[in-house]
Structure formats: structure tokens, C-alpha cells
Amino acid sequence: MIRRSLALAALAIAFPALAQEAPAGIEITAPGPQGSLAGTLLDPDPGAPLVLIVPGSGPTDRDGNNRYGVAGGPYRQLAEGLAKRGVATLRIDKRGMFGSRAAVADGNHVTIADYAADVRAWIEIARKRTGRSCIWLGGHSEGGLVVLAAAQQPEGVCGVVLVAAAGRPLAAIMRAQFRANPANAPLLEPLLSLVDTLESGKHADTAAMPPPLPALFPDAVQDFLIDQFRYDPVKLAASLKVSLLVTQGDRDIQIGVSDARALAGARSGTGLAIVPGMTHALRIAASEERMASIATYGDASLPVAPALVDAIAGFVEKR
């Protein structure tokens, strides 16, 4: 069972329109470590930019849905919005999950470097399949860290687009999220102690944790968190050799505008787009209230923020 995102989900909560319809997607595969990785290519124009959409944390599928409350396919909506602008996309399932479950025996037994290697495999397949000389890497949330790591090798990469990506190491993000949710008050001390232990590179003793923390932080989850805690996204952004756009909603209760500004400030020439009203689910919240933001996660009737589509399309089309 893939459980890595449960902690964040449970404790953190974690147009200029053209007339044509978006074309149907094409299923394609890339080689994984033990079996195939799976994705959906939406390519309205062979001469247009192509954006690889890399999912966020835990059991989030290529459409952007997960069993912890995100519905309506925000990544699929984003791909369709970009297609109407003539921008191609390739959205993928992570190794060990959904269509890519055959790629590895245990979807929890992964590292950021593993995910970055899979992105490199997708770059090669996408270039061969479509004839493009390079593709854009678009990462949402945890996917932002993955594409920053993958783009340290710039071959075949046009540039990077970050969507609601952390501008701090994960340990700092988790501490802030745990403190921000009033419901975590009874568990705050053991939660912060847990983060300290994992940040030091050690496993926390689940037997000593109060419920429901043992179920939320099993050993498999802890291995991945320990690995992810080692990365500083701002340092990765600073060392990029390709173009970078940072996008962020100002009603996101998981990642803040300050994270976006930190990433954008890491290197000169970086684009920054703050999308008014947008939440971590890439949709517009009705108000600034926390529950209004959370409501956008599962409301399939809400479209992706049009300004996000505009920002991404405008950026990749100019390069």
C-alpha cells in the first residue's frame, strides 16, 4: 500500500479560450527499473512546446487525483487547458503506482534520485516519440523537487516550470504545516519530535508514538522522508542551467508565496507568477478561509485556474 502522502494529507489539510477541443490523449510507456512506466501524451501540435507534468506526493495519479480527497483531475484539466493553447503535455504515473506499478515491486521503496531517473527516461522517450529536441519539465508540489533534481542534467531539457513547489527543505515545510493546522494541537509535540528525528537521518520509534501517528509514519514512509529531507530546493534552483518559471497560488495552505519568492530569487532571470486565489489543488478558492481552500481539492466542478494556464503557456511559447 502506498502511504507516503497520508501524513501530509491528513495533517496538513494536503480563459483565453480557443474554439478547438483538446485532442484525445495517447498512452505511451517508458522503461522503468523492473517494468514499464506509463503516461498520457496530449499533443495538439507537433511543432508546439511539450511539457512533462510530474505529480506531487504520495498516491497521486497522472490526472492529479488521489484517495485522500483530490478529485476531478487537476493535472488532466491543466493538460487540456494547455492543449487549447496549442501546448503539448505528457502526464505520468510515478514508479510503483497506477499504470507504472510494474516498474518496481514496492512503490514506497524509492528516492528522489529514483524519480529523477524516471524523468530522464521520459525525456528520452518523449524526444524520440515526438521528434522534439527538448521538452519542458513541469513539477507540482513534490514533483517540483523531482524536476529540479532531474534538470541538473540539462540535456534534452528546454526549461523547468514549478507549480506550488516548496522553497524550503521538507522538514521545514512539515513543521510549518503541522503548526498551522489547529487540529494537530494535541499531537504537535510528538509530530515535531518525529520531524527532528527523521531530519537527523534516523528512524523514529513508531511504538512510542500516540495514535494515529504509527499508521501515518511506518518505516517505509520514514525511509523516503529521510531521503527527501536531504534536499534544498533553492540550492537546486540556483544551479540550474536552463530557464525557470515559478508559479504559486496565494490561497495555498500547504506551500506559501514566500516559497515561490525564495525559488525565484535563487537565480537571475527566473520568471515568477503569483496566481490570485489559487490553492494547492490548482483551483480558485471562494475565500481566504482555510476550509474554502480545502474544498477545492475534491470539487470536480472547478476548473484549473486560468491564470496558471496562461502563465505556463506564455512562458514556454516564448522560449
Stockholm file with secondary structure:
# STOCKHOLM 1.0

chainA/1-319         MIRRSLALAALAIAFPALAQEAPAGIEITAPGPQGSLAGTLLDPDPGAPLVLIVPGSGPTDRDGNNRYGVAGGPYRQLAEGLAKRGVATLRIDKRGMFGSRAAVADGNHVTIADYAADVRAWIEIARKRTGRSCIWLGGHSEGGLVVLAAAQQPEGVCGVVLVAAAGRPLAAIMRAQFRANPANAPLLEPLLSLVDTLESGKHADTAAMPPPLPALFPDAVQDFLIDQFRYDPVKLAASLKVSLLVTQGDRDIQIGVSDARALAGARSGTGLAIVPGMTHALRIAASEERMASIATYGDASLPVAPALVDAIAGFVEKR
#=GR chainA/1-319 SS CCCTTHHHHHHHCCCCCCSSCCCCCEEEEEECSSSEEEEEEECSCTTSCEEEEECCSSSCCTTSCBTTTBCSCHHHHHHHHHHHTTCEEEEECCTTSGGGGGGCSCTTSCCHHHHHHHHHHHHHHHHHHHCCSCEEEEEETHHHHHHHHHTTSCTTEEEEEEESCCSSCHHHHHHHHHHHCGGGGGGHHHHHHHHHHHHTTCCCCGGGSCTTHHHHSCHHHHHHHHHHHTCCHHHHHHTCCSEEEEEEETTCSSSCHHHHHHHHTTSTTCEEEEETTBCTTSBBCSSSSHHHHHHHHHCTTSCBCHHHHHHHHHHHHHC
#=GC SS_cons         CCCTTHHHHHHHCCCCCCSSCCCCCEEEEEECSSSEEEEEEECSCTTSCEEEEECCSSSCCTTSCBTTTBCSCHHHHHHHHHHHTTCEEEEECCTTSGGGGGGCSCTTSCCHHHHHHHHHHHHHHHHHHHCCSCEEEEEETHHHHHHHHHTTSCTTEEEEEEESCCSSCHHHHHHHHHHHCGGGGGGHHHHHHHHHHHHTTCCCCGGGSCTTHHHHSCHHHHHHHHHHHTCCHHHHHHTCCSEEEEEEETTCSSSCHHHHHHHHTTSTTCEEEEETTBCTTSBBCSSSSHHHHHHHHHCTTSCBCHHHHHHHHHHHHHC
//
